[in-house]
Amino acid sequence: METLDSNGKQINQGLMVKYTRTHTVGKVDKIISKNGAFWVKIDTSGLYYRSEYIEVVEGKDAYIKPKKSKKLKNESEKFNIEIPVKISDVTDGPGVGGG
């Protein structure tokens, strides 16, 4: 059985497609069939989308490069400070007592 997009075009692995609801554009990584529905995995998001919500795209809209993530330092290295803790002897204020 053929995997068709929302316009009736054939979807194949490696084609450029767009998810119509969020306009996510990418290359088809994988196509699977589950419970009578076809699911298309797009490389830019790494998510599966139902084929009826996919459009095959061509021309200048065919591909948008995924954004490169910036590599951050490990949080523990970035904020390696100690804050002294002082326990108060005051018995009134927020968090004291009960009611």
C-alpha positions, -999 to +999 in steps of 0.1 A: +000+000+000+013+035-009+020+062+017+002+093+004+004+129+017-025+153+022-026+161-015-024+125-027+013+126-036+035+095-028+058+099+002+091+081+000+121+079+023+145+108+016+118+132+002+114+167+017+081+171+035+062+196+056+040+189+086+010+212+078+000+221+113+033+235+125+051+239+092+080+217+103+101+210+073+125+181+069+136+150+051+117+117+056+138+094+078+114+065+082+079+054+073+060+029+094+025+015+094+006+010+126-031+002+132-039+010+096-023+045+096+010+055+081+035+075+102+063+096+088+095+104+108+110+138+099+148+143+105+147+179+118+123+171+146+129+134+151+091+130+155+066+108+137+036+125+120+005+109+104+009+109+066-024+127+061-010+158+078+022+158+056+028+176+023+056+168-001+075+201-007+096+212-036+116+242-047+129+269-023+107+257+006+122+222+003+147+224+031+154+245+062+186+237+080+181+226+116+194+250+142+226+239+158+224+237+196+250+256+216+270+235+239+268+248+274+291+240+303+280+216+329+258+235+353+278+223+383+310+237+367+293+270+357+279+277+392+306+262+415+299+285+445+289+278+480+263+298+498+266+297+536+234+286+553+224+303+586+196+289+606+176+315+624+166+314+661+135+335+655+103+315+659+079+338+641+075+344+605+067+323+574+069+286+579+068+287+616+039+274+637+009+258+624-027+263+624 
